[in-house]
Amino acid sequence: MSDIQERPAPQTKIGILDVTVPADYFGLSAAMVTPFRTNEALDLSRLAEHAKWCLSNGCASVTVFGTTGEGASVGMSGREQVLGALAAAEITGEKVVYCLAASSAHEAVLQGRMAMDFGCRGLLMTPPFYFKGVTDEGLFSWFGSVLEKLGSAARGVILYNIPSVTQISLSVELIDRLKKQFPGIVTGIKDSSGDWEYTKRLLDRHRDLAILIGDERYLAEGVRRGGQGAISGLANVCPGFLQPLAMIGQEDERINRLVDEVLKYPVTPAVKALVAHRTGDAAWLNVRSPLLRISAADAERLGSFYDHLFAEKAA
């Protein structure tokens, strides 16, 4: 019997799929891309419209300032502007997950307070990413310092494991220590390691946490094993196709093929190219330094691949 079948009595209806899940089920969140103008300034009107589109097309929330959102390139004033634009668009904090990206505990606390003041649903915590070769003990001290300083404001903390970017892997044992030290505060982990054996260890050992699968190729099986959905870059493009994977663990081979294709390019510029293709708006190709936009030929190639891929089944 699958974990989905064993869950307690459902409380929330998901209309698109006509299924019900527990009210605290995390579901699908768009790791929202951040639009920039040609001078690299934030494009707040496009951002707000895109957030509304994601929420209207299958996402339970949007995650701002994550990897796909170039969050490490957005400073405190820019982050404040983004939250202001979402508020002006009547997108409340319960629909927003805030990704904290900082190497100093001081700045991490400032970002965390900003997120909590906005009433964000959760706080996605990236480990400090400047110093390499750090130990679990050092990481435990850093996370602990930030969470202790946030105090009672801290809630819905999701630890973010993305070693390909941070060069830091959050061990299963470290996660165990943090959830025990901060019960009810550390509530989940987003695993973007792409290491299925590691993901399975998380699912086996930390069923009390919301395990979110970052690599969409493992999403459906992860949900069938007890995962609670995903914070997904591809949810910027095709949330309706991703929702069955994130909510009921239903496989879709097209998603696997799309991930494989996107990984042939720098991921964030490639996802933005797909958003530009979906909207017909080339402004979405813009990225902020040090990233570079992908070439027009590559963007066209990706768009054609997407169209062909999702036309196959329809035909």
N, C-alpha and C positions, 0 to 999 in steps of 0.2 A: 504494500500500500504506500502511495506517495505521501510526502510530508504535507502537500497541499490538502489531501483528503483528511489528514489527521488534525488539521488546524481547528481551533475552537470555533464556536458558532460565529458565522460571518456577520459583520455589522455594516459594511459599506458596499453599495452596489456600484459596479463599474459598467456604465451604460454601453460603451462601445462594444465590450465583449459579452455583455449580459451575464456577468458573473459577480459573485460577492466575495469579499475578503475581509479579514479583521480590520477594524477602524485604524489600528496603529501600523498596518502594513505599509512599508515605505513606497513601493511601486516604482514608477518610472520618472526620473528627473532628467531634464535636459542639461547637460554640461554646456551651458549656453555660451556660444561664441559672442565676442564683444566687437561691435562695429566701430570702425575708425574712419575718419575722413582722410583725404589724401595727405594732409599735413600731420597725421597721426593723432589728431584730437578725437576725443570720444564723440560718437554720433548717438546722442541720447534718444532722439526720436525713433531712429531705426531700432535701437535696443529695446525700447518699450513695446513697440509693435511686434517685434520678434518674440518677446516674452509672452505677450498675449496670444500669439499664434501657437506657440508650444503648448500653453496651458489649455487651449481650445481644441487641440488635436491629439490628446492622449496622455499628456504629461501631468502628473500630480503636483509637480513643483518644477522650478527652474533653479539651477545651481550657478551662482555668479562667481567670477574670479577664479575658476578652476583652471586646469591646464589648457583645455580647449578655449577657455575664455581669456587666455593670456594674462591671468591674474597677477603673476609675478611682475608684470610690466605696468600694473595699475597702482598708483600711489594712493595715499590716504584721501587726498582731496577728490581724486577721480572716483574712488569707491563711494565716497559720500554723494557725489553727483549721480552715480548710477542708482543708488538706493532712493534718492530723491526723484529720479525719473520714473522708477517703478511705482513709488507712492503716488505720483501725479497721474499715473495710468491706472490707479486704483488696484494695484497688485499689492496685496498685504503680505506681511512678513511670514504668515503661515504657509505661503506658497513659495517661499524663497529659502534656499540653503546657501549659506555664505562660506566660501572657501578662504580660509586663513592661510596666507603665504608669507612667511617672514622667517628670517634667521635669528633675529634677536627676540628674546622673550618679551622685552618691553613693547616692541611694535606688535607682536602677536597679541598681547593683551589689549592694546588700543584697537586693533581690528576686531577682536572678540567682543569688546564692549560696544563697538559700533553695530555689530551684527545683533547683539542681544537687545540693544536699544530700539532697533528696528522691529524686533519681535520675530526674528528669523526662526523658521522651523527647526533648523539645525546648523551646526558649525562643523564644517569639513576641515579637519586640522592636518595640514601638511607638516612633516617633520622639518627641523632646521636643515637647510640644504647646502650651506657653504662649507662647513668642515666635514672632511671625509674620514672614513675609518673610525667613526665614533662607536662606542659600545652601547649595549642595552642599558647599562647603568647610567650613562650620560644622557641617553634619550629619555629614560624614565625621569631623571631629574629635570630635564627641560620641559617635558609635557606637564610634569607635576607642578613646576613653578608657574607656568601659564595658567593652569586650571585653578590653582590655589589663589592666585591674584584675581582671577575672574570671580571667584567665590560663588555666591548664590545665584549670580547672573548666568553662570555656565549651565547649559542644558543641551540635550540632543547632540552630543559631541560624536562625530564620526571620524575615526582615525583614517588617514589617507596613505595607503601603501602604493607608491609609484616609483620603484627603485630605478627605472630607466631614466627618470628625470632627476630625482634627488640623490641618486647613488646611495640611498639608505633603505634597507629592508627592515620592516617592522616584524620582528619575530613573533611567532605564536605565543611564546612565553612572555614577551614584553606586553603584548595585548592583554594577557591574563593578569599581569600585575596591575596594569592601568585600570582595567575594569573593576578589579577588587578594591583598589585604592579610591576610585571615584565611582561608586555604585550609583546607578540611576542617572549619572552624568555622561559617562562613556557608554553610548548606546548602540554603536555600530562601527563598521569598518568598510571602507571602499577599497577593494583589492584590484589594482590595475597592474599587477605584476605580470600577467599573462602566463603565470606558472600554475597550471591546473592542479598539480600535486599539492602545492602550497594552499591553493583555494580549498581543496578538499579537506586539508587539515583544519583550516578555519571553520569550515562547515561542520566538521565532526566535533570540534572542541568548544566552539563558541556559539552554540545554537541560541543562547540567551541574548546575543547581539544581532542586529540587523546586518547581515552580510550582503554587501552590494557588489555585483560583479562588473568590473570595469571593461573587460574584454568581451564584447558582445558575442563572440563565437562560443563562449562557455556559459552564456547567460541562461539559456533555457534549462540546461542540465543543472546548473547551480540552483535555480529556483525549484526544480523538482527535488533537489537534495535539501531544501530548507532555506535557501537564500530569499531575500526580500526585495529583489528587483535590481535596479541599476541607476547610476548616474552616468549617462551615456552621451558621448559626443554626437553619435548618429541620430539621437533624438532631435537634433536641430534640423534634420532633413526628413526623416520618415518615422515619426513617433507612432503613427498608426500601425505600421508594420512591426515595430518593436514591442508594442504593448502586449501581444499574446506571449512573447518570450518572457517579459518581465513580470507578468501577472499570473500566468498559469503554466509556464514552462513549456510552451508549445514551440517546437523547432521550426525554423524557416531557413533553409539552406541558402536562400538569397542573401540573407544578412551575413552569413559566413563569407560568401563570395565578395560582398561589398567591403567588408573589413579587410580582406586580403588585398583588394585593389587599392584601398585608401592607404594601406601600409607601404605601398610602393613609393609614396611621396611623403614629404614632411606633413605630419598628421593635421596639425591645426590649419595651415593654409589649404590643405586638401578638403577638410570639412567646410571651410569657408567657401571654397570653390563650388561645393555641392549646394550650399545655401544660395550662392549667387545664381547657380543654374536653376534651382527650384523657384526662386523669386523673379528671375530675369533681371536682377539688379546687380550690375558689376561692382557697385560700391562695396559689396560684401567681400570682395577679393582683398581689400586693404587689410594689412596687418601692421603691428607696431614693432619697431626695431627692438631686438636684433633679428626678429624673423623677417623673412622675405616672402612675398606672394609667389605662388607658383606661376609658371608661364601660361600664356593664353592657350597654347597648344595642349598643355597638360590639363588645364581646366576644361577645355572642350572634350578631351579624351575621357575625362572622368564623368562629365555630364552625359556623354553618349553611352558609356558603360552603364550608368545608373538607369537611363531610359530603357536600354535593351534588357537589362536584368529584370526590371519590374514589369516590363511588357510581356515577358516570356509566359508567366503563369496566367496573366489576363488573357493572352491569346489562346 
